[in-house]
Amino acid sequence: MITLFRKSTIGLLLLVCLSACSERRDSSAPHDAAAITLTYWPAPNPEEIQLADSIVKMWNRMHPLIQVRMQPIPVSQSTEEVLLAAIAGKTTPDVCSNINPVALREYTQAGGLVALDKFSDFDSIAAARIPKDLLPIFKNSNGHFYQMPWKTNPVMMFYNIGMLKAAGVENVPRTYSEYYAAAKKVTRDTDNDGQFDIWMGERDIRPIWWERLFDVYPFYIGATNGETLFKNDSVAFQNVDAEKVFGFFQHCYDKGYFPRTFFQGGDPFLLEKKATHFAGPWEIATLSKFAPNIHFDVAPLPVPDDHQGPVYTSGDYKNIAIFSTSEHPKEAWEFVKFLVTAEHDLLMLEITNQVPVRGDLLTNPLYARYFSKNPMMVKFAEQAVHTRGMDTVADLKEIFDAISQEYEICAVYGRKTPAEAVGDAARRCRAIMEWNQ
Amino acid sequence: MTRKVNILRAIRESERNGYWFILPYVIFFLLFVAYPLVFSFILIFHRWNIVTPMEWVGMKNFQRLASDPQFFRAMFNTFVFLLIHIPLQIAVALGFSLLLYSRGMFRGFFRAVYFLPVVVSGVVVTILWQNLYSFDSGVLNSLLSIVGIRKIPWLIDPGLAMPSIAIMATWKNVGIYIVLFLVGLQNIPKEIYESASLDGADKYSQFFKITLPMLNSTMVLIVALSTIGGFSLFIEPYVLTGGGPMQSTMSGMLYIYNQAFYFGHMGYAAALGFVFALVILAVVLLQRKVVEAEPS
């Protein structure tokens, strides 16, 4: 009996050891030892992991000799930090689909990316997918393309229909003056404690650089009809339009239309404490999930009163790149082409509610059913044509940090005029660029 | 002669054992203290962002430092923090240590309670205070609202943010200084108080003429420790304010961290750290001179 028990125990232990030592295989892992294995890093949010998983499964079924192993980007403060660390440690994947153009210059300076235009069919693939006037903004200053434009999240204005109607605002504000007029009606003190508790809008007032990608930057693109902050690697934002943008936010804070605080007790738009909110299409899912009773819609961002033509905004692009550590760049390029097919763009819309960078989104019958089921996404698809990305200058984080600090001093606290703040921001940006040359 | 050689061999053997014993610490020291020190000194003269190769820039990092108003602002903020934090820390620690030293009930319990924040993680304490200071949903503002007082923008007003952080840092660290003051108080001979009483000295005179002067050496230690601790102010502004509002809580350490790990300017951050260390050394030496020069 004891012998039997001992034998069983040893057998069990051996089984446990063997199962612990064996590699766990998932459905997307390669199953042919002779096959080429590519590593693919998508963004680590659940929707994009689901999208990547679906596409990788299809690819692996169709390409038994070129297998793709999908692994979400390791969670960190930012994807950029992870990728830079991976470049330093030469542990980058073959393909990544969460490339923020803000950090592209750093990646290319480190020699981390493969120029995609060296592949003979890059031009035809890009031209078939991306609107003609949009493509040049993704070109690096050395004339090469290191990113395949993939998806965009145009920053637009969400508004609470009920709150605007209750305040007597009939039309959605389209200009700064209309926004002020609406704000005057909406902003109020409901509990008579002498402090406003319902506001027209709200932004995180902390000087965090990326927060400016959702206020100052898209508003600047809107005010300038699609200009970005730099031209030929030189500061180009010291102008009246930038002063108008700073002035707009300064007026909103000065009159109390925006609270001079940051909220910790929950998202004020979800709590119906503010009537407008500047965000991308991902917000639709958040609102539908956490505040299904809020009746909301989207509109282009407010622009200066004398604005003419379509309203441009920031695209908040995330693109695809191949890393230079890849031992199979040609196969990786084939996989990139597979990621950006029309069918997979439809899958992206359906799973993630994010907008593929395609010129034919609203004309291709493939997407018609999706847009008829999701009418709000039509507005984002329409806006996507009028978006701009980030300049590919170096040290954008530090530059946005400086702009963020000057914006805070001027707009939030009113200690500088817009002209002074824009001038100081431009001077600081020039100094940063000069020092880091 | 043979006996002499044997003794020498025995000593050498015991020395060898000693070397074995200190070896783990030597390895630790070389890896985590000496190597980073030497490496950061080399970095001072280079531009490096971890991913690209190091580039020799000579004294350029110091030239940038000399014309960097943000760094001087961060240094100024650090001194503002020290000016609020150190006197507050000493006053609170001395007050509580005097209370604990007098024969009160539950002395042991209170000693443990005051020491508790010291052993709790800095990030945890900071998040706790974030919930206390929060403008819209904070405990402090909720209490103020109940008694009809307007909400206070603790971390939003540029004039209030640094004092708010100083209060938090005092709460976090006061326990350790209470213990130090208690040790100092216990070392004062009771006979001095007895003879002072016989000479007609009241409690007030005893405190200023006996207690405070006799605590001088403890005071020197506490001032030096809280100065060094104050200069390393980082977690609180990093978590609570990110250096704002209007850069009013951007401490020297936070600025160095941002330059190194946020913007990837390792060389410049090393130069800032070098200057920062010199400033700390100068301030601590100066303080020591001033406090020790006080007549005891």
Interface residues (C-beta under 8 A of the other chain):
Chain A: L84 A85 I87 A88 E106 Q109 A110 G112 D193 G194 Q195 I205 R206 P207 I208 R260 T261 F262 F263 Q264 G265 D395 K397 E398 D401 Q405 E408 I409 V412 Y413 R415 W435 N436
Chain B: N49 I50 V51 T52 R64 Q130 N131 S134 F135 D136 S137 G138 S145 R150 K151 P153 I156 P158 T241 G242 G243 G244 P245 M246 Q247 N258 Y262 F263 G264 H265
